[in-house]
Amino acid sequence: MKALAIIPARYPSTRFPGKPLYPILGKPMVEWVYLTAKKCKALERIVVATDDKRIEEVVHNFGGEAILTRSDHVSGFDRIVEVAQKMDNYTHYVNVQGDEPLLPPENIAGALSLFGKGAEITTTAVPFTSLEDFQNENQVKVVTALDGRALYFSRSPIPFYRKSSFDKTPRALKHQGLYAYSKEALHKMAKLPVAPLEEVESLEQLRFLYHGFSIYVHTATKDSPGVDVLEDVPRVENLLNQIHAR
C-alpha cells in the first residue's frame, strides 16, 4: 500500500472565512492538521490541496507541501480527485479534513486497515457521548450494518427512537469526516454526478451511497472535535493544552 494524504483547504467559507489560517495556540489550523497526519506511519506522503496562494505560502513556511488546485470545485472530494489525477502513483488516497487539528493518527491508520477486507471506500466514526452532540446538525451521524458498512449519513438525529431512548442501543455513530479511497474507486467516483441526497443534506458521501458504492466504517476510540465555527476554537485549544500538559 502506498497512501497519500490530501488535506483540502479553501479560504472562502460561509460559516468561518479563512478557517485554515486561523491561529490555534499560535499555529494556523492547517499546520496542526498537517503535523498530526505526519505522525501516521501508514502514510507515505502528505499534501495540502488549496486554491489560495495565502494558504500555499503558509504551508510552505512551516515546511509542508502544498499543491494549487482549481477554484471552481463544488466539494472537497472534487479537490481530492484533481490532486489524485496529478499524483497518480499511489494505491490509496486519504481525505484528511482540514478543520480537525485533534485527529488521532491511529484513526487514519484504522481507516486504511479496512482495505485488507476488500473495501473500496473507508471512513471513521466514534460513539456519541452526549445527547447535545447527537442533536447538533453540525455533527454528522452514520448508521452501519453488522459488517461495518455504512447504511446512511445524516445531519438529523438517526435513527428515530420510537420505542426506546438515546441511551439504548442501537444508536448512530458520530462521523469524523475522514475518508480513504482505493485508486480504482476514486477514478470511478470522479465521474459521478452530484446526487439529490447529497444536495439536500450537503454531505458528499451520500453521492457514493446513492450510486451504489459501499463505505466501510472504522469505529475509533478517540474523538477529534472539529472546528465548524469560530465558537469551537476555545474548546479545541483547551483540549490541545490538556494533551501537551501530559
ABEGO torsion letter per residue (X at the ends): XBBBBBBBBBABBAABBGAAABBBGGBBAAAAAAAAAAABAABABBBBBBABAAAAAAAAAAGBBBBBBBAABABAAAAAAAAAAABAABABBBBBBAABAABBAAAAAAAAAAAAAGBABBBBBBBBABAAAAABAABBBBBBBAAGBBABBBABBOBBBAABBAABOBBBBBBAGBBBBBAAAAAAAAABBBBAAAAAAGBAAAAAAAAGBBBBBBBBABBBBBBABAAAAAAAAAAAAAAAAX
